[in-house]
Amino acid sequence: MAVVQKQFTIDLAGQVQSGTMVSLDFDALPGSNPKALGYFIAIWQGSQIQALENALTKQDIETGTQAGSTTFENLALADLDYIIGFGVDSDSGTSICATLNIPKGSPRFTPLETNLSTLELQYSSSNSLIATFVTPPYNLAATNNNWVALFKGQLTANMYKGLNVITTTMVEDNTNEGAVAMNKIPDGLVRFQKYTLVYGMGLDKSGKPNYSNLVSAAEFTVS
């Protein structure tokens, strides 16, 4: 069954301004409120994300708008590798959905290499689908309780509350990229109906998928 889709991701860009300052720009998903949802940025010395307590510094995103800018100040960048992570849950260091690499010797005023999270629908039938995902390197998708959920309708703020969710599937492999299948979708996929497939990270306090932590999405219409 053919599908048309529109993909969404949390975009992150940045550059080194000086040995003490790195500027960042972000654009989150539609309907998001970064401040209310607990989005944050952190920087580590090294080439991969580590525990939050090992971060050189961590900052909460203070804007309530989907897109914005922020800056790391008062750093002491040496001639070493660094990595910046953008997370969607300030209480969880395993919710990093985008990273920026600062290799040793990185020049100033040059865009940094970015790793983003993406989700793409590859196949759908009357009651099943297959989607592929990519998250930043070293993300352990299963251990970090990553999941994929299917919603009825287009991507809206209501999805951050879990409204209109049809079904959710946990990622079973500890890889940062792979595929997820959904079978026996309740009531099936209705022709000409719009749906949104989302990728999320983490569980809430009750052990269920935390729908506040959406990191990528794909809207599609069944035809």
Backbone as numpy.savetxt, mean C-alpha at the origin, in Angstrom:
# Nx Ny Nz CAx CAy CAz Cx Cy Cz
-14.28 -14.19 -19.25 -15.13 -13.01 -19.25 -14.24 -11.77 -19.25
-14.36 -10.94 -20.24 -13.49 -9.78 -20.38 -13.78 -8.73 -19.31
-12.75 -8.02 -18.89 -12.92 -6.98 -17.88 -12.19 -5.71 -18.31
-12.70 -4.59 -17.84 -12.03 -3.30 -17.98 -11.67 -2.85 -16.57
-10.46 -2.36 -16.37 -10.07 -2.01 -15.01 -9.29 -0.70 -14.95
-9.35 -0.09 -13.78 -8.60 1.12 -13.48 -7.84 0.88 -12.19
-6.52 1.01 -12.24 -5.69 0.69 -11.08 -5.37 1.93 -10.25
-5.26 1.71 -8.96 -4.90 2.78 -8.01 -3.77 2.29 -7.12
-2.88 3.19 -6.76 -1.81 2.84 -5.83 -1.47 4.06 -4.98
-0.79 3.85 -3.88 -0.28 4.95 -3.08 1.08 5.33 -3.66
1.15 6.51 -4.26 2.38 6.97 -4.90 3.27 7.69 -3.89
4.56 7.50 -4.04 5.54 8.15 -3.17 6.73 8.59 -4.01
7.17 9.82 -3.81 8.34 10.34 -4.52 9.16 11.17 -3.55
10.45 11.29 -3.83 11.28 12.08 -2.94 12.66 12.32 -3.50
13.38 13.21 -2.85 14.76 13.48 -3.23 15.54 14.04 -2.05
16.82 13.79 -2.07 17.71 14.31 -1.03 17.97 15.78 -1.31
17.70 16.63 -0.32 17.94 18.06 -0.48 19.30 18.47 0.08
19.73 17.75 1.13 21.03 18.03 1.74 21.38 16.85 2.64
22.48 16.94 3.34 22.87 15.87 4.25 21.98 15.78 5.48
21.09 16.74 5.63 20.19 16.74 6.79 18.72 16.72 6.42
18.41 16.75 5.12 17.01 16.92 4.72 16.66 16.07 3.50
15.49 15.40 3.58 14.92 14.65 2.45 13.46 15.08 2.30
13.07 15.51 1.11 11.70 15.94 0.86 10.90 14.81 0.22
9.62 14.72 0.57 8.76 13.65 0.09 7.43 14.20 -0.39
6.89 13.58 -1.43 5.54 13.85 -1.92 4.79 12.53 -1.99
3.52 12.54 -1.58 2.72 11.32 -1.63 1.34 11.61 -2.20
0.74 10.59 -2.76 -0.64 10.65 -3.25 -1.29 9.33 -2.91
-2.17 9.34 -1.92 -2.80 8.12 -1.43 -3.99 7.72 -2.29
-4.75 6.74 -1.85 -5.90 6.26 -2.62 -7.09 7.20 -2.46
-7.99 7.24 -3.44 -9.21 8.05 -3.32 -9.99 7.68 -2.07
-10.53 8.70 -1.41 -11.34 8.46 -0.22 -10.56 8.36 1.07
-9.23 8.43 0.98 -8.40 8.25 2.18 -8.20 9.58 2.91
-7.97 9.47 4.21 -7.61 10.60 5.06 -6.35 10.18 5.82
-5.17 10.51 5.30 -3.92 10.00 5.87 -3.77 10.25 7.37
-4.15 11.42 7.84 -4.01 11.72 9.27 -4.93 10.84 10.11
-6.20 10.76 9.72 -7.17 9.98 10.49 -6.87 8.49 10.45
-6.31 8.01 9.34 -6.04 6.59 9.18 -4.70 6.16 9.78
-3.89 7.11 10.20 -2.63 6.76 10.85 -1.47 6.49 9.91
-1.42 7.18 8.77 -0.31 7.01 7.84 0.96 7.63 8.44
2.12 7.08 8.08 3.38 7.57 8.62 4.52 7.31 7.64
5.65 7.97 7.90 6.88 7.71 7.16 7.99 7.45 8.17
8.96 6.65 7.77 10.11 6.36 8.64 11.33 6.14 7.76
12.50 6.35 8.34 13.75 6.16 7.60 14.70 5.31 8.43
15.37 4.38 7.73 16.33 3.47 8.36 17.67 3.57 7.65
18.73 3.28 8.37 20.03 3.10 7.73 20.09 1.65 7.26
20.41 1.45 5.99 20.43 0.12 5.41 19.63 0.10 4.12
19.49 -1.08 3.55 18.83 -1.21 2.25 17.48 -1.92 2.32
17.00 -2.24 3.55 15.70 -2.86 3.66 14.99 -2.39 4.93
13.65 -2.52 4.90 12.83 -2.09 6.02 13.12 -2.96 7.24
13.20 -2.32 8.39 13.44 -3.02 9.65 12.31 -2.71 10.63
12.46 -3.16 11.86 11.45 -2.88 12.88 11.38 -1.37 13.12
10.18 -0.90 13.48 10.00 0.54 13.68 10.93 1.09 14.76
11.19 0.30 15.79 12.05 0.80 16.87 13.49 1.01 16.41
13.84 0.46 15.23 15.19 0.65 14.70 15.28 1.83 13.74
14.16 2.49 13.48 14.15 3.63 12.56 14.95 4.80 13.14
15.63 5.52 12.26 16.35 6.72 12.70 15.36 7.77 13.18
14.24 7.86 12.48 13.16 8.75 12.88 11.87 8.31 12.21
10.75 8.62 12.82 9.42 8.29 12.31 8.54 9.52 12.46
7.75 9.80 11.42 6.85 10.94 11.45 5.45 10.52 11.02
4.45 10.95 11.76 3.07 10.72 11.34 2.71 11.74 10.26
1.89 11.32 9.30 1.39 12.24 8.28 0.29 13.08 8.91
0.42 14.39 8.85 -0.49 15.29 9.56 -1.54 15.93 8.66
-1.57 15.57 7.39 -2.56 16.16 6.50 -3.77 15.25 6.38
-4.95 15.86 6.23 -6.17 15.09 6.06 -6.58 14.95 4.62
-5.74 15.41 3.70 -6.04 15.32 2.28 -5.33 14.14 1.64
-5.86 13.68 0.52 -5.33 12.49 -0.16 -3.87 12.65 -0.55
-3.50 13.81 -1.02 -2.13 14.06 -1.47 -1.48 15.13 -0.61
-0.17 15.07 -0.50 0.52 16.06 0.30 2.03 15.90 0.24
2.71 16.68 1.05 4.17 16.68 1.10 4.62 16.69 2.55
5.81 16.19 2.79 6.40 16.24 4.12 7.92 16.17 3.95
8.63 16.47 5.00 10.09 16.54 4.92 10.73 15.94 6.16
11.75 15.13 5.95 12.62 14.72 7.06 13.66 15.83 7.24
13.75 16.35 8.46 14.74 17.38 8.76 15.67 16.90 9.88
16.76 17.60 10.04 17.71 17.34 11.12 18.27 15.92 11.08
18.42 15.38 9.86 19.06 14.09 9.70 20.58 14.27 9.73
21.29 13.17 9.76 22.75 13.19 9.67 23.14 12.07 8.71
22.83 12.28 7.42 23.06 11.25 6.42 24.56 11.10 6.16
25.06 9.89 6.39 26.46 9.58 6.10 26.54 8.98 4.70
27.74 8.59 4.29 27.92 7.98 2.97 27.56 6.50 3.06
26.27 6.24 3.32 25.75 4.89 3.52 24.42 4.74 2.80
23.91 3.51 2.76 22.58 3.27 2.20 21.51 3.61 3.23
20.39 4.15 2.74 19.23 4.42 3.59 17.97 4.01 2.83
16.90 3.79 3.57 15.63 3.46 2.95 14.51 4.15 3.72
13.54 4.67 2.98 12.37 5.33 3.56 11.15 4.47 3.32
10.31 4.31 4.32 9.08 3.55 4.18 7.87 4.40 4.46
6.81 4.20 3.67 5.52 4.86 3.87 4.55 3.79 4.36
3.99 3.97 5.55 3.09 2.97 6.13 1.68 3.49 6.32
0.72 2.57 6.43 -0.68 2.96 6.54 -1.27 2.68 7.92
-0.43 2.30 8.87 -0.90 2.05 10.24 0.25 2.38 11.18
0.15 3.53 11.86 1.25 4.00 12.69 1.57 3.08 13.86
0.66 2.14 14.15 0.91 1.18 15.22 1.58 -0.09 14.73
1.80 -0.18 13.41 2.33 -1.41 12.84 3.45 -1.13 11.85
4.64 -1.63 12.16 5.76 -1.48 11.25 5.71 -2.41 10.06
4.70 -3.29 10.01 4.56 -4.22 8.88 3.53 -3.72 7.88
3.17 -2.44 7.95 2.19 -1.88 7.01 2.86 -0.96 5.99
4.14 -1.21 5.71 4.88 -0.39 4.74 4.46 -0.78 3.33
3.85 0.16 2.61 3.32 -0.14 1.27 4.11 0.52 0.15
5.04 1.41 0.50 5.86 2.07 -0.52 7.21 2.41 0.11
8.26 2.31 -0.69 9.60 2.61 -0.18 10.37 3.48 -1.17
11.32 4.22 -0.63 12.27 5.00 -1.42 13.68 4.58 -1.02
14.49 4.24 -1.98 15.87 3.84 -1.71 16.80 5.04 -1.86
17.70 5.20 -0.88 18.74 6.24 -0.94 20.08 5.52 -0.93
20.58 5.12 -2.10 21.85 4.40 -2.14 23.02 5.29 -1.71
24.06 4.65 -1.25 25.29 5.36 -0.88 25.72 6.27 -2.03
26.01 7.50 -1.73 26.47 8.44 -2.75 25.38 9.05 -3.60
24.12 8.95 -3.18 23.02 9.52 -3.96 23.18 11.03 -4.11
23.06 11.54 -5.35 23.20 12.99 -5.55 21.97 13.74 -5.03
22.14 14.99 -4.74 21.02 15.82 -4.31 20.12 16.16 -5.50
18.88 16.46 -5.18 17.90 16.97 -6.15 17.60 15.98 -7.27
17.84 14.70 -7.02 17.57 13.66 -8.02 16.48 12.73 -7.50
15.44 12.45 -8.31 14.36 11.56 -7.84 14.90 10.21 -7.37
14.40 9.75 -6.23 14.84 8.49 -5.65 14.05 7.32 -6.23
14.68 6.14 -6.24 14.04 4.92 -6.74 12.89 4.53 -5.81
11.74 4.24 -6.41 10.53 3.95 -5.65 10.07 2.52 -5.86
9.58 1.89 -4.80 8.89 0.60 -4.88 7.48 0.79 -4.32
6.48 0.55 -5.16 5.09 0.77 -4.79 4.33 -0.54 -4.72
3.13 -0.49 -4.16 2.24 -1.65 -4.11 1.20 -1.53 -5.22
1.03 -2.59 -5.99 0.04 -2.58 -7.07 -0.81 -3.84 -7.04
-1.98 -3.74 -7.61 -2.91 -4.87 -7.71 -3.52 -4.84 -9.10
-3.57 -6.00 -9.75 -4.10 -6.06 -11.12 -4.94 -7.32 -11.29
-6.14 -7.12 -11.80 -7.02 -8.25 -12.12 -6.54 -8.91 -13.40
-6.31 -10.22 -13.36 -5.81 -10.95 -14.52 -6.88 -11.78 -15.21
-7.87 -12.23 -14.45 -8.87 -13.15 -15.01 -10.12 -13.11 -14.14
-11.28 -13.23 -14.78 -12.52 -13.38 -14.02 -13.48 -14.26 -14.79
-14.30 -15.00 -14.04 -15.38 -15.80 -14.62 -16.66 -15.39 -13.93
-17.69 -16.19 -14.04 -18.97 -15.82 -13.44 -18.94 -15.82 -11.91
-18.02 -16.60 -11.31 -17.98 -16.63 -9.84 -16.57 -16.77 -9.26
-15.56 -16.39 -10.05 -14.19 -16.47 -9.56 -13.32 -15.42 -10.25
-12.15 -15.18 -9.68 -11.20 -14.25 -10.28 -9.79 -14.56 -9.80
-8.83 -14.05 -10.55 -7.41 -14.15 -10.18 -6.80 -12.76 -10.31
-6.07 -12.35 -9.30 -5.40 -11.05 -9.32 -3.93 -11.23 -8.94
-3.08 -10.39 -9.49 -1.67 -10.39 -9.13 -1.34 -9.13 -8.33
-0.38 -9.25 -7.44 -0.01 -8.12 -6.59 1.50 -7.96 -6.53
1.92 -6.75 -6.27 3.33 -6.43 -6.02 3.37 -5.51 -4.81
4.25 -5.81 -3.86 4.49 -4.95 -2.71 5.99 -4.70 -2.61
6.45 -3.82 -1.73 7.89 -3.55 -1.65 8.71 -4.79 -1.32
9.96 -4.85 -1.77 10.83 -5.99 -1.48 10.91 -6.28 0.02
11.02 -7.55 0.33 11.16 -8.09 1.69 9.86 -8.11 2.48
8.75 -7.64 1.89 7.47 -7.78 2.59 7.09 -9.25 2.65
6.83 -9.77 3.85 6.38 -11.15 4.03 4.86 -11.12 4.06
4.25 -11.32 2.90 2.82 -11.07 2.74 1.96 -11.91 3.69
2.28 -13.18 3.85 1.47 -14.04 4.72 1.72 -13.72 6.19
2.97 -13.64 6.59 3.31 -13.33 7.98 2.73 -11.99 8.41
2.73 -11.03 7.49 2.25 -9.69 7.80 0.74 -9.53 7.58
0.06 -10.67 7.38 -1.40 -10.68 7.26 -1.92 -9.76 6.16
-1.33 -9.90 4.97 -1.84 -9.19 3.81 -3.06 -9.92 3.26
-3.94 -9.19 2.61 -5.20 -9.77 2.13 -5.70 -9.01 0.91
-6.63 -9.66 0.21 -7.30 -9.04 -0.94 -8.80 -9.13 -0.70
-9.51 -8.04 -0.92 -10.96 -8.01 -0.70 -11.67 -7.51 -1.94
-12.88 -8.01 -2.14 -13.72 -7.61 -3.26 -14.91 -6.82 -2.73
-15.12 -5.63 -3.29 -16.23 -4.77 -2.91 -17.15 -4.54 -4.11
-18.40 -4.28 -3.83 -19.33 -3.86 -4.87 -19.23 -2.35 -5.03
-19.17 -1.90 -6.29 -19.11 -0.48 -6.57 -17.70 0.05 -6.74
-17.60 1.35 -6.97 -16.30 1.98 -7.18 -15.63 2.29 -5.85
-14.35 2.62 -5.92 -13.56 2.90 -4.73 -14.06 4.17 -4.05
-14.50 4.05 -2.80 -14.99 5.19 -2.03 -14.47 5.11 -0.60
-14.72 6.17 0.17 -14.30 6.22 1.56 -14.97 5.15 2.40
-16.15 4.68 1.98 -16.87 3.65 2.75 -16.09 2.34 2.83
-15.22 2.11 1.86 -14.46 0.85 1.86 -13.46 0.79 3.00
-13.06 1.95 3.52 -12.15 1.98 4.66 -12.87 1.55 5.94
-14.19 1.41 5.85 -14.99 0.91 6.97 -15.47 -0.52 6.72
-15.09 -1.08 5.56 -15.50 -2.44 5.23 -16.91 -2.55 4.71
-17.53 -1.42 4.34 -18.91 -1.46 3.84 -18.96 -2.02 2.42
-19.98 -2.82 2.15 -20.19 -3.43 0.83 -19.13 -4.44 0.44
-18.38 -4.96 1.42 -17.40 -6.00 1.09 -18.14 -7.30 0.76
-17.71 -7.96 -0.28 -18.34 -9.21 -0.71 -17.60 -10.41 -0.16
-16.29 -10.40 -0.30 -15.47 -11.51 0.20 -14.03 -11.04 0.36
-13.30 -11.72 1.23 -11.90 -11.38 1.50 -11.07 -12.66 1.52
-9.89 -12.61 0.92 -8.98 -13.76 0.88 -7.62 -13.36 1.43
-7.10 -14.13 2.37 -5.77 -13.88 2.91 -4.70 -14.35 1.91
-3.60 -13.60 1.83 -2.46 -14.03 1.01 -1.75 -15.16 1.75
-1.48 -16.25 1.05 -0.95 -17.45 1.71 0.55 -17.63 1.56
1.18 -16.88 0.66 2.61 -17.06 0.42 3.41 -15.90 1.02
4.61 -16.22 1.53 5.48 -15.20 2.10 6.39 -14.60 1.04
5.78 -14.04 0.02 6.51 -13.36 -1.03 5.96 -11.95 -1.17
6.78 -11.05 -1.67 6.30 -9.67 -1.80 5.50 -9.45 -3.08
5.48 -10.45 -3.96 4.64 -10.38 -5.15 4.14 -11.77 -5.50
2.95 -11.82 -6.07 2.37 -13.13 -6.37 0.96 -13.00 -6.90
0.18 -14.04 -6.70 -1.19 -14.08 -7.22 -2.14 -14.60 -6.14
-3.38 -14.14 -6.21 -4.43 -14.56 -5.29 -5.65 -14.94 -6.11
-6.28 -16.07 -5.75 -7.51 -16.50 -6.42 -8.68 -16.37 -5.46
-9.81 -15.96 -6.00 -11.08 -15.96 -5.26 -12.04 -16.87 -5.99
-12.52 -17.89 -5.29 -13.47 -18.83 -5.87 -14.80 -18.77 -5.13
-15.84 -19.21 -5.80 -17.18 -19.25 -5.21 -17.56 -17.90 -4.61
-17.38 -16.85 -5.41 -17.75 -15.50 -4.97 -19.25 -15.45 -4.69
-19.66 -15.03 -3.50 -21.09 -14.99 -3.16 -21.91 -14.21 -4.20
-22.95 -14.85 -4.71 -23.84 -14.27 -5.74 -23.15 -14.05 -7.07
-21.89 -14.43 -7.21 -21.19 -14.34 -8.48 -20.88 -12.92 -8.90
-20.24 -12.79 -10.05 -19.94 -11.49 -10.64 -21.02 -11.17 -11.66
-21.71 -10.07 -11.44 -22.87 -9.71 -12.26 -22.43 -8.89 -13.47
-22.94 -9.24 -14.60 -22.57 -8.54 -15.83 -22.97 -7.07 -15.76
-22.08 -6.21 -16.23 -22.23 -4.75 -16.26 -22.13 -4.11 -14.87
-21.90 -4.90 -13.84 -21.74 -4.35 -12.49 -20.29 -3.92 -12.27
-20.10 -2.79 -11.57 -18.75 -2.33 -11.22 -18.36 -2.89 -9.87
-17.10 -3.34 -9.77 -16.55 -3.86 -8.53 -15.19 -3.20 -8.28
-14.74 -3.28 -7.04 -13.39 -2.83 -6.69 -12.68 -3.93 -5.92
-11.52 -4.28 -6.41 -10.66 -5.25 -5.74 -9.59 -4.45 -5.01
-9.37 -4.73 -3.73 -8.38 -3.96 -2.97 -7.36 -4.88 -2.31
-6.16 -4.35 -2.12 -5.10 -5.06 -1.40 -4.89 -4.32 -0.08
-4.87 -5.09 1.01 -4.71 -4.47 2.32 -3.67 -5.18 3.16
-3.24 -4.50 4.22 -2.20 -5.03 5.10 -2.65 -4.99 6.55
-2.62 -6.15 7.21 -2.85 -6.19 8.64 -4.26 -6.52 9.07
-4.38 -6.88 10.34 -5.66 -7.24 10.95 -6.02 -6.22 12.02
-7.32 -6.14 12.33 -7.74 -5.27 13.42 -7.62 -6.01 14.75
-8.07 -5.39 15.82 -7.90 -5.97 17.16 -8.70 -7.26 17.34
-9.72 -7.46 16.50 -10.52 -8.68 16.59 -9.97 -9.80 15.73
-8.86 -9.53 15.02 -8.25 -10.54 14.17 -8.83 -10.62 12.78
-9.62 -9.63 12.39 -10.20 -9.59 11.05 -9.43 -8.58 10.19
-9.55 -8.70 8.85 -8.85 -7.74 7.99 -9.16 -6.30 8.38
-8.12 -5.50 8.49 -8.28 -4.09 8.85 -8.51 -3.29 7.57
-9.77 -2.99 7.29 -10.11 -2.32 6.04 -9.64 -0.87 6.00
-9.13 -0.35 7.10 -8.54 0.99 7.09 -7.21 1.00 6.35
-6.59 -0.18 6.22 -5.22 -0.28 5.69 -5.19 -0.68 4.21
-5.91 0.06 3.37 -5.91 -0.23 1.94 -4.68 0.40 1.29
-3.98 -0.36 0.43 -2.75 0.16 -0.17 -2.77 0.18 -1.70
-3.65 -0.58 -2.32 -3.78 -0.55 -3.78 -5.14 -1.10 -4.15
-5.57 -0.81 -5.38 -6.91 -1.22 -5.78 -7.03 -1.30 -7.30
-8.06 -2.01 -7.74 -8.38 -2.10 -9.16 -9.90 -2.11 -9.31
-10.43 -1.10 -9.97 -11.86 -1.06 -10.29 -12.08 -1.76 -11.61
-13.13 -2.55 -11.69 -13.41 -3.22 -12.97 -14.91 -3.38 -13.16
-15.29 -3.48 -14.41 -16.68 -3.71 -14.78 -16.76 -5.00 -15.56
-17.64 -5.89 -15.14 -17.80 -7.17 -15.82 -18.59 -6.93 -17.11
-18.09 -7.48 -18.20 -18.77 -7.28 -19.49 -19.09 -8.61 -20.15
